[in-house]
Amino acid sequence: MKLGIVGLPNVGKSTLFNAITNAGAESANYPFCTIEPNVGMVAVPDARLDRLAEMYHPKKKTPAVIEFVDIAGLVKGASTGAGLGNKFLENIRRTDAIVHVVRCFDDENIMHVVADATQNVPVDPLGDIETIDLELIMADLELVNRRAEKAAKNAKSGNKQAAREAELFETLAKHLDAGRSARTFECSGDDAKLVEGADLLSLKPVIYAANMDEDGFAAQEDNPYLALVREKAAREGAQVLPICAKLEQEIAGLDEEERELFLDELGIAESGLDRLIQCSYSLLGLISFLTYGEDECRAWTIKSGTKAPQAAGRIHSDIERGFIRAETIGFDEMIACGSVQAAKEKGLLRSEGKDYVVRDGDMIYFRFNV
């Protein structure tokens, strides 16, 4: 899974990236300090995997990972090449979802940049969201118009499918031209599949990371900027992650024991990274299954609804091709029994076939033959 962290200059996105990846990306109070996208790989915390490692003492313990990409800031006009626009848009295209960092605090010492990198303007989270959305929409509009023109040309020969496609993308173009993202375009069935396959930037799922200062984060319900972002997210089915990037950077520099004490003092159950990962899995409809043994205990990320052979393909294409069955037990069932062997003796270890839909927390041993 690859998440792109985006935002206008100086909203705190590189600070947040540093905090969640410890990658040390440059962070400074001026536009475009992140010229090339910084990339950080983050292990997904999973207490189930930790418990399996304690039981099996494997040679390797391999968690699922998320790739975070800190994408360079932009200003108005990115879709036509202004600022670092072309790089910005291409880097977003390569991600599975967008973490849109939005500034939700006032600080006269930090510039708020929108259209002109030399001008400091009042904080406006909805305006910031609209600025980036509009650049994605304009880039999509160009692509959709080309798609509609090509389909209309093919429809002249009597191709009914091309005619339907031309009508669909002409309708979508009008939707985009009104300043509305592809995420809010309503269609279903084959039409939805066509739109989903069009590689549209404004169709990507979004998490709004509402970046607050320490005081605002401590009193979130009184933060008017956060309230505006939540209302916006609710209208379009996006997620909101209230966060203080500065605090997260402090947390990232602590060892595990100090981190737990610090979080307790703040009255926070989980770090921003943990909450961001949970948001990401929920937003993208992801789950994890587990493989286990003395060689390796590992967590694998798949889409919810994935069947056993395709889950096996995440490990190796040969296992999917030669799939016979999946010997499966839920992690919680196994823990209740004390071991896989004990669960097997109680008849709880199941043999599942090709139509089995993998569940979150399934422990699986795949039988295959190639």
C-alpha positions as CSV (number, residue, x, y, z in Angstrom):
1,M,0.0,0.0,0.0
2,K,1.3,3.4,-1.0
3,L,0.0,6.6,0.6
4,G,0.9,10.0,-0.8
5,I,1.1,12.8,1.8
6,V,0.1,16.1,0.1
7,G,-0.7,19.6,1.2
8,L,0.0,23.3,0.4
9,P,3.5,24.6,1.4
10,N,4.1,25.0,5.2
11,V,1.0,23.1,6.4
12,G,3.1,20.5,8.3
13,K,3.2,17.6,5.9
14,S,6.9,17.1,5.9
15,T,6.9,17.4,9.7
16,L,4.2,14.7,9.8
17,F,6.2,12.5,7.3
18,N,9.3,12.8,9.5
19,A,7.3,11.9,12.6
20,I,5.7,8.7,11.1
21,T,8.7,7.4,9.2
22,N,11.7,8.8,11.1
23,A,13.1,9.3,7.7
24,G,14.6,12.8,8.4
25,A,13.2,14.6,5.4
26,E,14.1,18.2,5.4
27,S,11.5,20.4,7.0
28,A,11.7,24.2,6.8
29,N,9.5,27.3,6.9
30,Y,9.6,28.0,3.2
31,P,7.9,26.6,0.1
32,F,9.1,23.6,-1.9
33,C,11.7,22.4,0.7
34,T,10.7,18.9,-0.5
35,I,11.7,19.0,-4.1
36,E,11.8,15.2,-4.8
37,P,9.3,12.9,-3.0
38,N,10.7,11.4,0.1
39,V,9.7,7.8,0.7
40,G,9.5,6.0,4.0
41,M,8.5,2.4,4.7
42,V,6.6,1.9,7.9
43,A,5.8,-1.4,9.6
44,V,2.1,-2.0,10.5
45,P,1.8,-2.7,14.2
46,D,0.1,-6.0,14.8
47,A,-0.1,-7.6,18.2
48,R,-1.2,-10.8,16.7
49,L,2.0,-11.1,14.7
50,D,4.0,-10.3,17.9
51,R,2.2,-13.1,19.8
52,L,2.9,-15.6,17.0
53,A,6.6,-14.7,17.1
54,E,6.7,-15.3,20.8
55,M,5.2,-18.7,20.2
56,Y,7.2,-19.9,17.3
57,H,10.5,-18.0,17.7
58,P,10.9,-17.8,14.0
59,K,14.1,-16.9,12.1
60,K,12.2,-13.9,10.7
61,K,9.2,-11.8,11.8
62,T,7.9,-9.8,8.9
63,P,5.1,-7.3,9.4
64,A,2.9,-5.8,6.7
65,V,4.3,-2.4,5.5
66,I,2.9,0.9,4.3
67,E,4.9,3.1,1.9
68,F,4.5,6.8,2.6
69,V,5.5,9.3,0.0
70,D,6.0,13.0,1.0
71,I,5.0,14.8,-2.2
72,A,6.3,18.3,-2.9
73,G,4.0,21.2,-2.1
74,L,2.0,23.0,-4.8
75,V,0.3,26.3,-5.5
76,K,-2.6,27.2,-7.7
77,G,-2.0,26.4,-11.3
78,A,-0.3,23.0,-10.7
79,S,-2.5,21.4,-13.4
80,T,-1.0,23.7,-16.0
81,G,2.6,23.3,-14.6
82,A,2.8,26.1,-12.0
83,G,5.1,25.6,-9.0
84,L,6.1,21.9,-9.0
85,G,2.7,21.0,-10.5
86,N,3.6,18.3,-13.1
87,K,5.8,16.4,-10.6
88,F,3.2,16.7,-7.9
89,L,0.4,15.3,-10.1
90,E,2.5,12.4,-11.4
91,N,3.6,11.4,-7.9
92,I,0.0,11.4,-6.7
93,R,-1.0,9.2,-9.7
94,R,1.3,6.4,-8.3
95,T,-0.4,6.2,-4.9
96,D,-3.3,4.2,-3.6
97,A,-4.7,7.0,-1.5
98,I,-4.1,10.5,-0.5
99,V,-3.3,11.8,3.0
100,H,-4.2,15.5,2.6
101,V,-2.6,17.5,5.4
102,V,-4.7,20.6,6.2
103,R,-3.5,23.4,8.5
104,C,-6.0,24.0,11.3
105,F,-4.1,26.5,13.5
106,D,-3.0,30.1,13.4
107,D,0.6,31.1,13.8
108,E,1.8,34.5,12.5
109,N,5.4,33.1,12.3
110,I,4.5,30.4,9.8
111,M,3.6,31.5,6.3
112,H,0.3,30.2,4.8
113,V,0.9,30.0,1.1
114,V,-1.8,29.4,-1.5
115,A,-1.5,31.2,-4.8
116,D,1.7,33.2,-4.3
117,A,4.8,31.8,-2.5
118,T,5.7,35.3,-1.4
119,Q,2.3,36.1,0.2
120,N,1.2,35.1,3.7
121,V,-2.7,34.7,3.8
122,P,-5.2,33.8,6.5
123,V,-5.6,30.2,7.4
124,D,-8.5,28.6,5.5
125,P,-8.7,24.8,5.6
126,L,-11.6,24.5,3.2
127,G,-9.9,26.9,0.8
128,D,-6.7,24.8,1.0
129,I,-8.7,21.6,0.3
130,E,-10.4,23.3,-2.6
131,T,-7.1,24.5,-4.1
132,I,-5.6,21.0,-4.3
133,D,-8.9,19.4,-5.3
134,L,-9.3,21.8,-8.1
135,E,-5.8,21.0,-9.5
136,L,-6.6,17.3,-9.4
137,I,-10.0,17.9,-11.0
138,M,-8.5,20.1,-13.8
139,A,-5.9,17.4,-14.6
140,D,-8.7,14.8,-14.7
141,L,-10.9,17.0,-16.9
142,E,-8.3,17.1,-19.6
143,L,-8.0,13.3,-19.5
144,V,-11.7,12.7,-19.4
145,N,-12.3,15.0,-22.4
146,R,-9.8,13.1,-24.4
147,R,-11.4,9.8,-23.4
148,A,-14.9,11.1,-24.4
149,E,-13.6,12.4,-27.8
150,K,-11.9,9.1,-28.6
151,A,-15.1,7.1,-27.7
152,A,-17.3,9.5,-29.7
153,K,-15.1,9.0,-32.7
154,N,-15.3,5.2,-32.4
155,A,-19.1,5.4,-31.9
156,K,-19.5,6.8,-35.4
157,S,-18.9,3.3,-36.8
158,G,-21.9,2.0,-34.9
159,N,-20.1,0.7,-31.9
160,K,-22.7,0.8,-29.1
161,Q,-20.2,0.3,-26.3
162,A,-18.2,3.3,-27.6
163,A,-21.3,5.4,-27.7
164,R,-22.2,4.5,-24.1
165,E,-18.6,5.3,-23.0
166,A,-18.7,8.6,-24.8
167,E,-22.0,9.5,-23.1
168,L,-20.6,8.5,-19.7
169,F,-17.4,10.5,-20.0
170,E,-19.2,13.5,-21.4
171,T,-21.4,13.5,-18.3
172,L,-18.4,13.0,-16.1
173,A,-16.6,15.9,-17.8
174,K,-19.6,18.2,-17.0
175,H,-19.4,17.0,-13.4
176,L,-15.7,17.8,-13.2
177,D,-16.1,21.1,-15.0
178,A,-18.5,22.2,-12.2
179,G,-15.6,21.8,-9.8
180,R,-16.7,18.5,-8.3
181,S,-14.3,15.6,-7.8
182,A,-14.7,12.2,-9.5
183,R,-15.2,10.8,-5.9
184,T,-18.6,12.5,-5.8
185,F,-19.7,11.3,-9.3
186,E,-22.5,8.8,-8.9
187,C,-22.7,5.7,-11.2
188,S,-22.8,2.0,-10.8
189,G,-22.2,-1.3,-12.5
190,D,-20.2,-1.3,-15.7
191,D,-20.1,2.5,-15.7
192,A,-18.4,2.5,-12.3
193,K,-15.8,0.0,-13.6
194,L,-15.1,2.3,-16.6
195,V,-14.6,5.3,-14.3
196,E,-12.5,3.4,-11.8
197,G,-10.2,2.2,-14.7
198,A,-9.6,5.7,-16.0
199,D,-6.8,6.5,-13.5
200,L,-8.4,9.7,-12.2
201,L,-6.6,11.7,-9.5
202,S,-9.7,13.1,-7.9
203,L,-11.1,9.6,-7.6
204,K,-8.5,8.5,-5.1
205,P,-9.6,7.9,-1.5
206,V,-8.7,10.7,0.9
207,I,-7.8,11.1,4.5
208,Y,-7.8,14.6,5.7
209,A,-5.0,15.0,8.3
210,A,-6.2,18.0,10.3
211,N,-2.9,19.4,11.6
212,M,-3.3,21.4,14.8
213,D,-1.0,23.1,17.3
214,E,-0.7,21.6,20.8
215,D,-3.5,23.8,22.3
216,G,-5.9,23.1,19.5
217,F,-5.2,19.3,19.6
218,A,-5.8,19.3,23.4
219,A,-9.2,20.9,22.9
220,Q,-10.3,19.4,19.5
221,E,-14.0,20.0,20.0
222,D,-13.4,23.7,20.3
223,N,-11.3,23.9,17.2
224,P,-13.5,25.6,14.5
225,Y,-11.1,24.6,11.7
226,L,-11.4,20.9,12.6
227,A,-15.2,21.2,12.6
228,L,-15.1,22.6,9.0
229,V,-12.9,19.8,7.8
230,R,-15.1,17.1,9.4
231,E,-18.2,18.6,7.7
232,K,-16.4,18.6,4.4
233,A,-15.3,15.0,4.8
234,A,-18.8,13.8,5.8
235,R,-20.2,15.2,2.6
236,E,-17.8,13.3,0.4
237,G,-17.3,10.1,2.4
238,A,-13.6,10.9,3.3
239,Q,-12.0,10.3,6.6
240,V,-10.5,12.8,9.1
241,L,-7.5,12.3,11.3
242,P,-7.1,15.0,14.0
243,I,-3.3,15.3,14.6
244,C,-0.6,17.5,15.9
245,A,2.4,16.9,13.7
246,K,4.7,18.7,16.1
247,L,3.7,16.4,19.0
248,E,4.0,13.3,16.7
249,Q,7.6,14.4,15.9
250,E,8.4,14.5,19.6
251,I,6.7,11.1,20.2
252,A,8.8,9.6,17.3
253,G,12.0,10.4,19.1
254,L,11.1,8.4,22.2
255,D,11.7,4.8,23.0
256,E,8.7,2.5,23.5
257,E,8.5,3.0,27.3
258,E,8.9,6.7,27.2
259,R,6.4,6.9,24.3
260,E,3.7,5.1,26.4
261,L,4.3,7.4,29.3
262,F,4.1,10.5,27.1
263,L,0.9,9.3,25.4
264,D,-0.6,8.6,28.9
265,E,0.2,12.1,30.0
266,L,-1.4,13.6,26.9
267,G,-4.5,11.3,27.4
268,I,-4.0,9.7,24.0
269,A,-4.5,6.0,23.6
270,E,-2.6,5.6,20.3
271,S,0.0,7.5,18.3
272,G,-0.9,9.4,15.2
273,L,0.8,6.7,13.1
274,D,-1.3,4.0,14.6
275,R,-4.5,6.0,14.0
276,L,-3.4,6.8,10.4
277,I,-2.7,3.2,9.7
278,Q,-6.2,2.3,11.0
279,C,-7.8,5.0,8.9
280,S,-5.9,3.8,5.8
281,Y,-7.0,0.2,6.2
282,S,-10.6,1.2,6.8
283,L,-10.6,3.7,3.8
284,L,-9.1,1.1,1.4
285,G,-11.0,-1.9,2.7
286,L,-7.9,-3.8,3.7
287,I,-7.4,-6.7,6.1
288,S,-4.4,-8.9,7.2
289,F,-4.0,-12.6,7.3
290,L,-1.1,-14.4,9.0
291,T,1.3,-17.2,8.0
292,Y,3.4,-18.9,10.7
293,G,6.1,-21.3,11.4
294,E,9.7,-21.7,12.6
295,D,11.1,-20.1,9.5
296,E,8.9,-17.0,9.4
297,C,5.9,-15.4,10.9
298,R,4.4,-12.8,8.6
299,A,1.4,-10.5,8.1
300,W,0.0,-10.1,4.6
301,T,-2.3,-7.3,3.5
302,I,-5.2,-8.0,1.2
303,K,-8.5,-6.4,0.1
304,S,-11.5,-7.5,2.2
305,G,-13.4,-10.0,0.2
306,T,-10.3,-11.7,-1.3
307,K,-10.7,-15.4,-1.8
308,A,-8.1,-18.0,-0.7
309,P,-6.3,-18.6,-4.0
310,Q,-5.8,-14.9,-4.6
311,A,-4.6,-14.4,-1.0
312,A,-2.1,-17.2,-1.7
313,G,-1.0,-15.3,-4.7
314,R,0.2,-12.5,-2.5
315,I,2.8,-14.9,-1.2
316,H,3.8,-16.3,-4.6
317,S,2.1,-16.8,-7.9
318,D,3.0,-20.5,-7.9
319,I,0.9,-21.0,-4.8
320,E,-2.1,-19.4,-6.4
321,R,-1.6,-21.4,-9.6
322,G,-1.3,-24.7,-7.8
323,F,-3.7,-24.0,-5.0
324,I,-5.3,-27.1,-3.4
325,R,-6.7,-25.9,-0.1
326,A,-6.1,-23.5,2.8
327,E,-5.7,-24.9,6.3
328,T,-7.2,-22.1,8.4
329,I,-8.0,-21.0,11.9
330,G,-8.8,-17.6,13.3
331,F,-6.1,-16.1,15.5
332,D,-8.5,-15.6,18.4
333,E,-9.7,-19.2,18.2
334,M,-6.1,-20.4,18.2
335,I,-5.2,-18.3,21.3
336,A,-8.3,-19.6,23.1
337,C,-7.1,-23.1,22.5
338,G,-3.5,-22.4,23.3
339,S,-1.9,-23.6,20.1
340,V,-2.7,-24.7,16.5
341,Q,-2.2,-28.3,17.5
342,A,-4.7,-28.0,20.3
343,A,-7.2,-26.3,18.0
344,K,-6.7,-29.1,15.5
345,E,-7.4,-31.7,18.1
346,K,-10.7,-29.9,18.9
347,G,-11.6,-29.9,15.2
348,L,-11.3,-26.1,14.8
349,L,-8.6,-26.1,12.1
350,R,-10.6,-25.9,8.9
351,S,-9.8,-27.0,5.4
352,E,-11.1,-24.3,3.0
353,G,-11.3,-24.4,-0.8
354,K,-11.1,-22.0,-3.7
355,D,-14.3,-20.1,-2.8
356,Y,-13.3,-19.4,0.8
357,V,-13.2,-15.6,1.6
358,V,-10.3,-14.8,3.8
359,R,-11.1,-13.1,7.1
360,D,-9.0,-10.6,9.0
361,G,-6.7,-12.4,11.5
362,D,-6.9,-15.7,9.7
363,M,-3.9,-17.9,10.2
364,I,-3.4,-19.9,7.0
365,Y,-1.2,-22.7,5.8
366,F,-1.6,-23.1,2.0
367,R,-1.5,-26.5,0.4
368,F,-0.5,-26.4,-3.3
369,N,1.1,-28.4,-6.1
370,V,2.8,-27.1,-9.2
